[in-house]
């Protein structure tokens, strides 16, 4: 499942509020900063203090997981070449077949980049299972629960927060207001 939408900072905070208050989802970094481990966020403040939710800096990316999904997230250490990474030797990545990705786009050069939620389907994961021995077995995940979780999240964004649509993209209230002020949605 993949779903794209437009959201400004206030819209993103509403989405995070929904996740923290109305779901049992855990929010992890997709990738850690150089030299650090993956962080699990437990409050909106932890996210809003760490990330510029207005800007498009390609760092506001998360992996979502709940124990209902059965499989477990994998926190894989990634070795880095210090010459290319300001002397850093490692970072971590959060991986797993049934994780739900949440990417927040932001403002750059008078354009609001779209945000995204998505995840593998069981069929899609099975195509890659033999080539990827890091993520474990596809069968260890509860794909019915993963689908149900992502549908609820999409419903919240698309049907509750979006004030209109552009094609299949939901446009949340703050993004809609930005467009009326001359910001292009892309």
Number of C-alpha atoms within 10 A of each C-alpha: 13 13 19 21 25 28 34 27 19 15 20 23 17 16 17 17 14 14 19 17 10 9 13 14 19 16 24 23 23 23 24 20 16 17 15 13 18 18 17 15 15 13 14 16 11 12 17 15 9 9 14 14 23 18 19 18 14 10 18 21 19 23 26 24 23 20 14 16 21 16 22 19 21 16 19 16 17 14 13 16 11 11 9 9 11 10 12 16 15 18 19 22 20 21 17 23 28 29 25 24 22 22 19 27 28 25 21 14 9 12 16 23 20 22 22 19 21 17 22 19 17 18 10 12 19 16 11 13 16 11 8 13 9 13 18 16 16 21 14 13 21 16 21 12 16 23 19 12 21 21 14 12 18 22 13 15 25 21 14 11 19 22 15 15 15 10 7 11 17 26 27 24 17 18 26 20 13 18 15 9 9 10 17 16 20 11
